[in-house]
């Protein structure tokens, strides 16, 4: 919470976090990390060193994902990759945003992977732990589920009512360029040989070049359901 608040304070163009938003942000992050750590601890108590299997996989995947996002914190390429690997380790426990722009598709992908792993580890612990019947067997399971619910609820409440950037659109069109730019990196506009942008939206007036026997004959402009020949 302190990191996020200080990060926004360090950028003059960024809206600042209000005091009333801090408790919601704190509960969001505390329940996210707390539930994750409890799942890892429970799984490790039942399967010992096997816990490193999902953790190493998660670390490698997140590090590769950050490299794919083409972050630009260092001019040196090797240092940038080392930085991505370190941040990939942090993302074993919680989401870390390293790029500007739309983040919701990155958030959705990250939490999907995180919760699949969490439920996988929690279910295996609940079934195969040697502490079956102990007082914390059922209660541990319930507490983790409560933390999961708190995480999702307080995150949504924070974005709906307390995020420094007001009027956030909760739903975005699933345009392939928007999704790819959010999950990976920004796409550069593709240009044709004449320098035109191929990613532009279709114009209202559709101009069609008709060629007959190797020479340009006409340019048809379709507008208001009428065709004019030039």
C-alpha positions as CSV (number, residue, x, y, z in Angstrom):
1,X,0.0,0.0,0.0
2,X,2.8,2.4,0.9
3,X,4.6,1.5,-2.4
4,X,1.6,2.2,-4.5
5,X,0.9,5.5,-2.8
6,X,4.5,6.6,-3.1
7,X,4.6,5.6,-6.7
8,X,1.7,7.8,-7.6
9,X,3.1,10.7,-5.5
10,X,6.3,10.5,-7.5
11,X,4.5,11.2,-10.8
12,X,3.0,14.7,-11.0
13,X,0.7,13.7,-13.8
14,X,-0.8,10.8,-11.8
15,X,-3.9,11.3,-9.7
16,X,-3.1,10.7,-6.0
17,X,-4.7,8.0,-3.7
18,X,-7.1,9.4,-1.2
19,X,-6.9,8.4,2.5
20,X,-10.4,6.8,2.3
21,X,-9.2,4.5,-0.5
22,X,-6.2,3.1,1.5
23,X,-8.2,0.6,3.7
24,X,-9.8,-1.0,0.7
25,X,-6.5,-1.2,-1.1
26,X,-4.8,-2.7,2.0
27,X,-7.5,-5.4,2.4
28,X,-7.3,-6.2,-1.3
29,X,-3.6,-6.8,-1.2
30,X,-3.4,-8.4,2.2
31,X,-6.1,-11.0,1.3
32,X,-4.5,-11.6,-2.1
33,X,-1.0,-12.3,-0.6
34,X,-2.3,-13.9,2.6
35,X,-4.4,-16.4,0.7
36,X,-1.6,-17.3,-1.7
37,X,1.0,-17.8,1.1
38,X,-1.4,-20.0,3.1
39,X,-2.1,-22.2,0.0
40,X,1.7,-22.5,-0.5
41,X,2.3,-23.3,3.1
42,X,-0.5,-25.9,3.3
43,X,0.7,-27.6,0.1
44,X,4.2,-27.7,1.4
45,X,3.2,-29.2,4.7
46,X,1.7,-32.2,2.8
47,X,4.1,-32.6,-0.2
48,X,7.4,-31.1,1.1
49,X,9.7,-30.2,-1.8
50,X,7.1,-30.9,-4.5
51,X,5.8,-27.4,-3.7
52,X,8.7,-26.0,-5.8
53,X,7.1,-27.5,-8.9
54,X,4.2,-25.1,-9.3
55,X,6.2,-22.2,-7.8
56,X,9.1,-22.6,-10.3
57,X,6.7,-23.0,-13.2
58,X,4.9,-19.8,-12.1
59,X,8.1,-17.9,-11.7
60,X,9.4,-19.0,-15.2
61,X,6.1,-18.2,-16.8
62,X,5.8,-14.8,-15.2
63,X,9.4,-13.9,-16.0
64,X,8.9,-14.8,-19.7
65,X,5.6,-12.9,-19.7
66,X,7.3,-9.7,-18.4
67,X,10.1,-10.1,-21.0
68,X,7.4,-10.4,-23.7
69,X,5.9,-7.1,-22.5
70,X,9.1,-5.3,-23.5
71,X,9.5,-3.2,-20.4
72,X,12.0,-0.3,-20.6
73,X,13.4,0.3,-17.1
74,X,17.1,-0.2,-18.2
75,X,19.0,0.7,-21.4
76,X,21.0,-2.5,-21.0
77,X,19.1,-5.5,-22.4
78,X,20.7,-8.0,-20.0
79,X,19.8,-5.8,-16.9
80,X,16.3,-5.4,-18.2
81,X,15.9,-9.2,-18.4
82,X,17.4,-9.7,-14.9
83,X,14.9,-7.1,-13.6
84,X,12.1,-9.0,-15.3
85,X,13.2,-12.2,-13.6
86,X,13.3,-10.6,-10.2
87,X,9.8,-9.1,-10.7
88,X,8.7,-12.5,-12.0
89,X,9.5,-13.9,-8.5
90,X,7.4,-11.1,-6.9
91,X,4.5,-12.2,-9.1
92,X,4.7,-15.6,-7.5
93,X,2.8,-14.0,-4.7
94,X,0.9,-11.0,-6.1
95,X,0.2,-9.0,-9.3
96,X,2.8,-6.4,-10.3
97,X,2.1,-4.0,-13.1
98,X,5.2,-2.8,-15.0
99,X,3.5,-1.1,-17.9
100,X,1.3,1.9,-18.6
101,X,-2.0,1.5,-20.4
102,X,-4.9,-0.8,-20.0
103,X,-4.2,-3.4,-17.4
104,X,-7.4,-5.4,-17.0
105,X,-6.6,-8.1,-19.5
106,X,-3.2,-8.6,-17.8
107,X,-5.0,-8.7,-14.5
108,X,-7.5,-11.2,-15.8
109,X,-4.8,-13.5,-17.2
110,X,-2.7,-13.3,-14.0
111,X,-5.5,-14.0,-11.6
112,X,-6.8,-16.8,-13.7
113,X,-3.4,-18.6,-13.5
114,X,-3.0,-17.7,-9.8
115,X,-6.4,-19.0,-8.7
116,X,-6.1,-22.2,-10.8
117,X,-2.8,-22.9,-8.9
118,X,-4.3,-21.9,-5.6
119,X,-7.3,-24.2,-5.9
120,X,-5.1,-27.0,-7.2
121,X,-2.8,-26.7,-4.1
122,X,-5.6,-26.2,-1.7
123,X,-7.6,-29.2,-2.9
124,X,-4.6,-31.5,-2.9
125,X,-3.7,-30.4,0.7
126,X,-7.3,-30.9,1.9
127,X,-7.4,-34.4,0.4
128,X,-4.0,-35.8,1.2
129,X,-2.8,-34.0,4.4
130,X,-1.8,-36.1,7.3
131,X,-3.8,-33.8,9.6
132,X,-7.2,-35.0,8.5
133,X,-9.7,-34.4,11.3
134,X,-7.5,-31.8,13.0
135,X,-9.2,-28.6,14.1
136,X,-7.4,-26.5,11.5
137,X,-8.2,-28.9,8.6
138,X,-11.6,-27.5,7.8
139,X,-11.0,-24.1,9.2
140,X,-7.9,-23.6,7.2
141,X,-9.8,-24.4,4.1
142,X,-12.6,-22.0,5.0
143,X,-10.2,-19.1,5.9
144,X,-8.4,-19.4,2.6
145,X,-11.8,-19.3,0.7
146,X,-12.8,-16.2,2.7
147,X,-9.5,-14.5,1.8
148,X,-10.2,-15.3,-1.9
149,X,-13.7,-13.7,-1.7
150,X,-12.3,-10.6,0.2
151,X,-9.6,-10.2,-2.4
152,X,-12.1,-10.1,-5.3
153,X,-14.7,-8.0,-3.5
154,X,-12.3,-5.3,-2.2
155,X,-10.5,-5.1,-5.5
156,X,-13.7,-4.4,-7.3
157,X,-14.9,-1.9,-4.7
158,X,-11.6,-0.1,-4.9
159,X,-11.8,0.2,-8.7
160,X,-15.4,1.2,-8.8
161,X,-15.5,3.8,-6.1
162,X,-12.0,4.8,-4.8
163,X,-9.5,4.5,-7.7
164,X,-7.7,7.9,-8.3
165,X,-8.6,7.8,-11.9
166,X,-12.3,8.5,-12.0
167,X,-14.9,7.1,-14.4
168,X,-13.0,3.9,-15.2
169,X,-14.8,1.9,-17.9
170,X,-15.3,-1.6,-16.4
171,X,-15.9,-3.1,-19.8
172,X,-13.7,-2.7,-22.9
173,X,-14.3,-4.1,-26.4
174,X,-12.4,-7.3,-26.9
175,X,-10.6,-5.9,-29.9
176,X,-7.6,-8.1,-30.7
177,X,-5.2,-5.2,-30.9
178,X,-6.4,-3.8,-27.5
179,X,-6.1,-7.3,-25.9
180,X,-2.7,-8.0,-27.4
181,X,-1.3,-4.5,-26.5
182,X,-2.6,-5.0,-22.9
183,X,-1.3,-8.5,-22.4
184,X,2.0,-8.2,-24.3
185,X,3.2,-4.9,-25.7
186,X,2.0,-1.9,-27.6
187,X,1.5,-2.6,-31.3
188,X,3.0,-0.2,-33.8
189,X,0.5,0.9,-36.6
190,X,1.1,-1.2,-39.7
191,X,1.6,0.9,-42.8
192,X,1.1,0.0,-46.5
193,X,3.5,0.9,-49.2
194,X,1.9,4.3,-49.6
195,X,2.3,5.1,-45.9
196,X,-1.3,4.5,-45.0
197,X,-2.3,3.0,-41.7
198,X,-3.7,-0.5,-42.2
199,X,-5.1,-0.6,-38.7
200,X,-7.4,2.3,-39.2
201,X,-11.2,1.9,-39.0
202,X,-13.1,1.5,-42.2
203,X,-14.0,5.0,-43.6
204,X,-17.5,6.0,-44.1
205,X,-16.9,6.6,-47.8
206,X,-15.5,3.4,-49.2
207,X,-13.3,4.2,-52.2
208,X,-12.6,1.3,-54.6
209,X,-10.1,1.5,-57.3
210,X,-11.1,-0.4,-60.4
211,X,-8.5,-1.4,-62.9
212,X,-9.2,-2.6,-66.4
213,X,-6.4,-3.9,-68.7
214,X,-3.7,-2.5,-66.5
215,X,-4.9,1.1,-66.3
216,X,-6.9,2.9,-63.7
217,X,-10.4,3.6,-65.1
218,X,-12.5,4.8,-62.2
219,X,-12.7,5.6,-58.5
220,X,-16.1,4.7,-57.1
221,X,-17.3,6.4,-53.9
222,X,-20.1,4.8,-52.1
223,X,-22.1,7.2,-50.0
224,X,-25.7,7.4,-49.0
225,X,-26.4,4.3,-51.1
226,X,-25.5,6.1,-54.3
227,X,-22.6,5.5,-56.7
228,X,-20.9,8.3,-58.4
229,X,-18.4,7.6,-61.2
230,X,-15.4,9.8,-61.6
